[in-house]
Amino acid sequence: MGGMSNGTNTPPNNGMMTRTVVIGVTVFLFAAIGGFAIYNTFKSPAEKEPVVMACEPYGDQSESLYPRLALPVGSKAPDFTLKSLEGETVTLRDALKEKPVLVELFAVWCSHCQETAPILKEVQKEFGDQIAILAIDAGGEREGGMTRAEYLQVFQPEYVMLDAATGQTDTGSEYCLTSFPTLYLVNQRQVVKWRSLGSLDEEKLAELKAAIRAL
């Protein structure tokens, strides 16, 4: 009679297999995390995730009675959710999914804003297929000044008008608002590419158009 075989099909050591799998997964995770960190370190600035930067001085401060501040070019534009004058909810992030956005913070009683209104109307006509304009009424109404109803009747804007008072956060503060009007051109990565405080003169308008074409 033949003796019992020692057997060549020895059952696997489950403990050893488990340790091997755990070690393999751990090594893979460390490699993946390390690879991502290296990529994030060396990728170009244009690829890096934008961040909201602190307000900085804008232009010549010597002739101003108060600090004039703005978001830096290259900063992430803060997101906002506001109601349009028609009652629709508008979010910057969602608007940017369609096209870049020119954000204006203005007041209906502001004379420089009233001068800027027809200029923005022309910008909308010329570049409406390339950008959207979101005009945020951040000044409310002032006694003796033009009312919102009068503003709409006189200038008949053909772009979206938003009410800052409908937001859950202070959009004016988040956009460093110290002067009316304040404008920011924001690309689809939500990065500020151009900015302007005060009257939109011919020089600033030329800069804006060049910035739009460069998007």
Disulfide bonds with the S-S distance in Angstrom:
Cys55-Cys176 2.08
